Amino acid sequence: METQVCIGDLFRVGTAVLMAVQPRMPCYKQGIRLNDAGMVKQFVRARRSGIYFRVLEQGVLQVGDAITLLEPSAHAVTVQQVVDNFWLPDKDAAQVRAILAVPVLPAFWQRAFREIQAAL
């Protein structure tokens, strides 16, 4: 899913409308809780970060509800491209520029990618 969903895509799930806004990244604290210091690296290698959504219209969600794309993002930046260009050593300068052009990307990611861009 992370390779297909773009930052800014709008979805309907149940009666709610959601926008994909960023990858879900496990934090080192989960590794501590699970007694597995390599957990974050395992998530990166597995390329299954997950996705955080912003609620644009509240609604009711139920198990089994379809996830329907309402409107694709104006920016062709996938969740996986954000993850890869953040974690992996080989950064793609064009993708980093494209990521920085996505206005709905949260401030943390904007700051991180400005630093990545400056280092390229």
HELIX and SHEET records of a PDB file:
HELIX    1   1 TYR A   28  ARG A   33  1                                   6    
HELIX    2   2 MET A   39  ALA A   46  1                                   8    
HELIX    3   3 VAL A   79  TRP A   87  1                                   9    
HELIX    4   4 ALA A   93  LEU A  100  1                                   8    
HELIX    5   5 ALA A  107  ALA A  119  1                                  13    
SHEET    1   A 4 ILE A  51  GLU A  57  0                                        
SHEET    2   A 4 ALA A  16  PRO A  23 -1                                        
SHEET    3   A 4 LEU A  10  VAL A  13 -1                                        
SHEET    4   A 4 ILE A  67  GLU A  71 -1                                        
END                                                                             
